[in-house]
Amino acid sequence: MVTQRALSTVHVRAPGKINVFLKVGAVMDDGYHDVATAYQAVSLYEEVHASLSDDFSVSFAGSIDSSGLEVDGSNLAIRAARMLARKAGYRGGVHLEIEKNVPIAGGMGGGSADAAATLVACDALWGTELGREELLSLAARLGADVPFALTGGTAIGTGRGDQLSPALAKGTFQWVLVLADFGSSTPDVYRELDRHRDRHAQDIFPAQTQPTVDANVLQALRSGDAQVLAEALSNDLQAPALHLNPSLAGILELGEENGALAGIVSGSGPTVAFLAESVDAALDLQIALSAARLRVVRVTGPVHGARVVSD
């Protein structure tokens, strides 16, 4: 259903994410893995401006080099807009101007944030009024991280990561992110994980088919205590990401030498996230890592998901 439109442009902001916990199940017959993850949305945002158009198009700006991104129908944001239009029976189009601040192929779900923001923006722009559950259903068809970019906050993801349940998180956590000047292929990292498990099959327990999030992670999030959460950070993809990109190991060491409670590769990397004890500690860490000529961003979490912004 399409109702009377009152807007000619819509601005939506959607966050990047950190996986504070990620357990990967055994490879299945279709080559995919089920996961159990704890997501936290952080204050590094993608900004999507949607305006009425006769067709579907996208352009990019922002602090991230987007020159290599596709701008045709294969782009995830364009796919999101087209999917929503088909679902609602809308016959027009949209032009999307996306300000990218979340690293591309960085393990923080930047493309997923673009898709989630596009769903919210087009729903408002076109007056389709599909509602939260319908948008979440479309988001899950677009990619595993898209539903979380829509909801934000802190959540547990199972299945491919798209089956979400909210997680209680008390207070605000201080993060310092090191953004790499290169991207990482998620399929390559998963394949390296499978090879790692094969190589060490005699030394490690077999992976679960249906992994779960450890109870101590949920307790750490509920406590709001950064030191407790630091002890619970875990990512099965970190070892293969380090194997493929050995320079990340030095970054992790440098952060912990300069006061981070703990560091973790976010998702499949190469972004490295450091948890700090306080705002002052995060500032000190940001300065130290910047002095090492690393690209550093200080963020907080959790934050809300994709939401219309009043300009």
Rosetta blueprint (number, residue, H / E / L):
1 M L
2 V L
3 T L
4 Q L
5 R L
6 A L
7 L L
8 S L
9 T E
10 V E
11 H E
12 V E
13 R E
14 A E
15 P E
16 G E
17 K E
18 I E
19 N E
20 V E
21 F E
22 L E
23 K E
24 V E
25 G E
26 A E
27 V E
28 M L
29 D L
30 D L
31 G L
32 Y L
33 H E
34 D E
35 V E
36 A E
37 T E
38 A E
39 Y E
40 Q E
41 A E
42 V E
43 S E
44 L E
45 Y E
46 E E
47 E E
48 V E
49 H E
50 A E
51 S E
52 L E
53 S E
54 D L
55 D L
56 F E
57 S E
58 V E
59 S E
60 F E
61 A E
62 G E
63 S L
64 I L
65 D L
66 S L
67 S L
68 G L
69 L L
70 E L
71 V L
72 D L
73 G L
74 S L
75 N L
76 L H
77 A H
78 I H
79 R H
80 A H
81 A H
82 R H
83 M H
84 L H
85 A H
86 R H
87 K H
88 A H
89 G L
90 Y L
91 R L
92 G L
93 G E
94 V E
95 H E
96 L E
97 E E
98 I E
99 E E
100 K E
101 N L
102 V L
103 P L
104 I L
105 A L
106 G L
107 G L
108 M L
109 G L
110 G H
111 G H
112 S H
113 A H
114 D H
115 A H
116 A H
117 A H
118 T H
119 L H
120 V H
121 A H
122 C H
123 D H
124 A H
125 L H
126 W H
127 G L
128 T L
129 E L
130 L L
131 G L
132 R H
133 E H
134 E H
135 L H
136 L H
137 S H
138 L H
139 A H
140 A H
141 R H
142 L H
143 G L
144 A L
145 D L
146 V H
147 P H
148 F H
149 A H
150 L H
151 T H
152 G E
153 G L
154 T E
155 A E
156 I E
157 G E
158 T E
159 G L
160 R L
161 G L
162 D L
163 Q E
164 L E
165 S E
166 P E
167 A L
168 L L
169 A L
170 K L
171 G L
172 T L
173 F E
174 Q E
175 W E
176 V E
177 L E
178 V E
179 L E
180 A L
181 D L
182 F L
183 G L
184 S L
185 S L
186 T H
187 P H
188 D H
189 V H
190 Y H
191 R H
192 E H
193 L H
194 D H
195 R H
196 H H
197 R H
198 D H
199 R H
200 H L
201 A L
202 Q L
203 D L
204 I L
205 F L
206 P L
207 A L
208 Q L
209 T L
210 Q L
211 P L
212 T L
213 V L
214 D L
215 A H
216 N H
217 V H
218 L H
219 Q H
220 A H
221 L H
222 R H
223 S H
224 G L
225 D L
226 A H
227 Q H
228 V H
229 L H
230 A H
231 E H
232 A H
233 L L
234 S E
235 N E
236 D L
237 L L
238 Q H
239 A H
240 P H
241 A H
242 L H
243 H H
244 L H
245 N L
246 P L
247 S H
248 L H
249 A H
250 G H
251 I H
252 L H
253 E H
254 L H
255 G H
256 E H
257 E H
258 N L
259 G L
260 A L
261 L L
262 A E
263 G E
264 I E
265 V E
266 S L
267 G L
268 S L
269 G L
270 P L
271 T L
272 V E
273 A E
274 F E
275 L E
276 A E
277 E L
278 S L
279 V H
280 D H
281 A H
282 A H
283 L H
284 D H
285 L H
286 Q H
287 I H
288 A H
289 L H
290 S H
291 A H
292 A L
293 R L
294 L L
295 R E
296 V E
297 V E
298 R E
299 V E
300 T E
301 G E
302 P L
303 V L
304 H E
305 G L
306 A L
307 R E
308 V E
309 V E
310 S L
311 D L
